Amino acid sequence: MQRAAQPASWEEAAEQLQSLKGEEFPYFSAADWLDLARQKWRDEAGKPVPDTAKGLFRWSNLADYDNRQPSMWSEFALLKNRMVLLIRGEFSSLVTSEISKKTAAHHPGLEIILAKGQGHFPQLERGHLTDQILDFLLRE
């Protein structure tokens, strides 16, 4: 897995995100991509700079993405007495409909919200997602 180059401008940052995630967010406009870029990077003298703590994703350099990952169902089972909400982007290539159904089979009380027209890491401020999340959180 190769990391993308640091963008030199905000326009380049937006283009970079669109080239990486365009298939998962097909309804995003140029303004949406620019907004997403401003969420991912911070502004320093008018240019995007990384906005994550150094070492935060160090573990990802150690992961073996070419081979099957270990199952986490035993850890997930610890949540059996808790309300669990899964927000799945309609076009997510990581949390697919099949994976959502399998997850629900492991936790009968799981609630799934579909973020229509979005991919992995759905933008929660779009559509009625915040209302649905709030409804879930206010339940007893």
C-alpha positions as CSV (number, residue, x, y, z in Angstrom):
1,M,0.0,0.0,0.0
2,Q,1.5,3.3,-1.1
3,R,0.7,6.6,0.5
4,A,-0.5,9.5,-1.6
5,A,1.8,12.5,-2.1
6,Q,1.3,15.6,0.0
7,P,-0.9,18.0,-2.0
8,A,0.7,21.4,-2.8
9,S,-2.7,23.2,-3.0
10,W,-6.3,22.9,-1.8
11,E,-7.4,22.2,-5.4
12,E,-4.8,19.4,-5.6
13,A,-6.0,18.0,-2.3
14,A,-9.6,17.9,-3.5
15,E,-8.5,16.2,-6.8
16,Q,-6.4,13.7,-4.8
17,L,-9.4,12.7,-2.7
18,Q,-11.7,12.5,-5.7
19,S,-9.3,10.2,-7.5
20,L,-9.0,8.0,-4.5
21,K,-12.6,7.9,-3.3
22,G,-14.7,9.1,-6.3
23,E,-16.3,5.8,-6.9
24,E,-17.5,5.7,-3.3
25,F,-18.9,9.2,-3.4
26,P,-20.3,9.6,-6.9
27,Y,-22.6,12.5,-6.1
28,F,-20.0,14.8,-4.6
29,S,-19.5,18.1,-6.4
30,A,-16.2,19.9,-6.7
31,A,-17.2,22.0,-3.7
32,D,-17.9,18.8,-1.7
33,W,-14.4,17.5,-2.5
34,L,-12.8,20.7,-1.4
35,D,-14.9,20.7,1.8
36,L,-13.7,17.1,2.5
37,A,-10.1,18.1,1.8
38,R,-10.4,20.9,4.4
39,Q,-11.6,18.3,6.9
40,K,-8.6,16.0,6.2
41,W,-5.9,18.6,6.2
42,R,-5.4,21.9,8.1
43,D,-4.6,25.2,6.5
44,E,-1.1,26.6,7.0
45,A,-0.3,29.8,5.1
46,G,-3.0,28.9,2.5
47,K,-1.7,25.3,1.9
48,P,-2.9,22.0,3.1
49,V,-0.7,20.3,5.7
50,P,-1.4,16.9,7.5
51,D,-3.8,17.2,10.4
52,T,-3.1,14.0,12.2
53,A,-0.7,13.3,15.1
54,K,2.6,11.7,14.0
55,G,2.5,8.0,14.7
56,L,-1.3,7.9,14.9
57,F,-1.5,5.5,12.0
58,R,1.8,3.8,12.6
59,W,0.0,0.5,13.2
60,S,-1.2,0.6,9.6
61,N,2.3,0.2,8.4
62,L,2.6,-3.1,10.2
63,A,-0.7,-4.5,8.9
64,D,-0.5,-7.2,6.3
65,Y,-3.3,-6.2,3.9
66,D,-2.5,-9.0,1.4
67,N,-3.6,-11.8,3.8
68,R,-6.7,-12.5,5.7
69,Q,-7.1,-10.5,8.9
70,P,-7.9,-12.2,12.2
71,S,-11.6,-12.5,13.3
72,M,-12.8,-10.1,15.9
73,W,-16.2,-11.8,16.6
74,S,-15.2,-12.8,20.1
75,E,-14.4,-9.1,20.9
76,F,-17.6,-8.0,19.2
77,A,-19.6,-10.5,21.4
78,L,-18.6,-8.3,24.4
79,L,-21.1,-5.8,23.1
80,K,-24.1,-8.2,23.2
81,N,-25.8,-6.3,26.1
82,R,-25.2,-2.9,24.5
83,M,-27.0,-1.0,21.8
84,V,-24.9,-0.9,18.7
85,L,-25.3,1.3,15.7
86,L,-23.5,0.6,12.4
87,I,-23.5,3.4,9.9
88,R,-22.7,2.0,6.5
89,G,-22.0,4.0,3.3
90,E,-24.0,2.6,0.4
91,F,-20.9,2.4,-1.8
92,S,-18.4,1.3,0.9
93,S,-16.1,-1.3,-0.4
94,L,-15.1,-2.2,3.2
95,V,-18.4,-2.5,5.0
96,T,-20.6,-4.1,2.4
97,S,-24.2,-5.2,2.6
98,E,-23.0,-8.8,3.2
99,I,-20.7,-7.8,6.0
100,S,-23.5,-5.7,7.6
101,K,-25.8,-8.7,7.5
102,K,-23.2,-11.0,9.0
103,T,-22.5,-8.4,11.7
104,A,-26.2,-8.2,12.5
105,A,-26.3,-12.0,12.8
106,H,-23.7,-11.7,15.6
107,H,-25.7,-9.0,17.4
108,P,-29.4,-9.3,17.0
109,G,-29.9,-5.8,18.5
110,L,-27.6,-4.1,16.0
111,E,-29.2,-1.2,14.2
112,I,-27.9,-0.3,10.7
113,I,-28.2,3.1,9.1
114,L,-27.5,3.3,5.4
115,A,-25.8,6.4,4.2
116,K,-27.2,6.6,0.7
117,G,-24.9,7.8,-2.0
118,Q,-21.8,7.6,0.2
119,G,-18.9,5.3,0.6
120,H,-16.6,4.4,3.5
121,F,-16.4,7.1,6.2
122,P,-19.8,8.6,5.3
123,Q,-20.2,12.3,5.9
124,L,-22.6,12.4,8.8
125,E,-23.9,15.9,8.2
126,R,-25.5,14.8,4.9
127,G,-29.1,13.8,4.6
128,H,-30.9,12.8,7.8
129,L,-28.0,10.9,9.3
130,T,-27.6,13.2,12.3
131,D,-31.3,12.9,13.1
132,Q,-31.1,9.1,12.9
133,I,-28.0,9.0,15.1
134,L,-29.7,11.3,17.6
135,D,-32.8,9.1,17.6
136,F,-30.6,6.1,18.3
137,L,-28.8,7.8,21.1
138,L,-31.9,9.1,22.8
139,R,-33.5,5.6,23.1
140,E,-33.4,3.9,26.4
